[in-house]
Amino acid sequence: MKPPRLLTKLLDQIGLLEFRPLRPGVQIASIAGDANGGPHAAILRYEPGAHVPAHRHVGFEVIYVLSGSQRDERGTYGAGALAVNRPGDEHTVESDDGCSVLIFWEKPVEFL
């Protein structure tokens, strides 16, 4: 599945974004919003084998997988997949081979 043109342009420019560590093996490049507690948009880059420990979603979160794949208790999401996490959802996230995702969240997660 070929990504929409806007996402293709974003993929071409990922190398120009400023990434910083978020969790071990996961980096973040903020695109818009409030990284300290409010709605936020960013690109996350997972190194092969990286994971995000168990957490609960306080607000909505939407993830679009740009490249590679990630998985949680509900399944595996490859490039082009869209995942929605609702308030109250709990899960862990892992990427065996690494991935990049476009992520929008309403509120930060609570780690369990």
N, C-alpha and C positions, 0 to 999 in steps of 0.2 A: 504494500500500500504506500503510495507516494504522499508525503505530507503536503498540506496546503501551502501555497506560495509564501504566505507570511511566515510560516514556520521554517520553510526552506531558507529564507533570508536570515532568520534567527540562527539556524544551524550554521550558516556560513560565517556568522559573527561571534560564535561562542568563544573562539580563541582570543577575541578582543576584550572580553569581559574580565573584570577583576574578581577572582575567586578567593575566598578565605575559608579556613577550616571551620566546619560546623560540628562534626563528630569524627571520631577516628575513621579514616577512609572515606569521608563524605565532605565535599566542599560545596560552598554556596556562592552564587553571584546574584545579588539583589537587582531586581529590575524596577520595581515600583512598590510603594506602600511603606508600612511601618513594621520594620523588623523586630521591634521591641514590644509588641503586644497587640497590634491591630492587623487589619487586612494587609496581605503582602503577596507579591509575585516574585519568583526567583527561578533560577536554574540550579538544580542540584546535580553534582557529578559524583557518582559512586565508583570507587576503585573496585577491581575484582575482589570478591570476598567480603566487601563492606556490608555492614548491617546497622540498622537503627533499632535499639532495644524496644521492648514493649512500651506502648504509650496509648493514651486515650485522646480522642479528638474532642475538643471543647466547642469548636465551630466547624463549619464545612471546610473540606479540603478537596481540591480537584487536581489530579496529576495527569499529564500527558507525557507518555514515554517517547522521547526524541530518538534515542538510540540505545542499543543493548536491551537488557530486560531486568526486571526486578520481580520479587515475589513476596507474598504474604500468606496468611492462613487461608485466604480465599482463592488463590491461584497465582499464575505467572502472567506478567504483563510485558509484552514485547513492544518493539517500536511501533508507534501508531495507536497503541492502546490508551484508553481513557479510564481512569479509576476515580471514583467519588467516595470519599469517607465522610460520613454524617456525624453530627454531634453524638457522643457516646460510643462510637465505634472504637474498638481496641484491637491492636495488632502489632506485629513486628515486621520489619521490612529488610529483605536481603537481596543482594545482587551478586550472583555467582561469578559472572563474567564482566561486571561493570556496566554502568548505564548513565545516561543523562536524561533528566526529566524537567519539564516545565511544570512548576507547582504554584498553585494559588491557595492561600489559606486565609480563613476569616479570623482565626485566633490561633495562637501557638498551642502546641499539644502539651499534655501533662504526662511526664514519664512515670511509669509505674514501678 
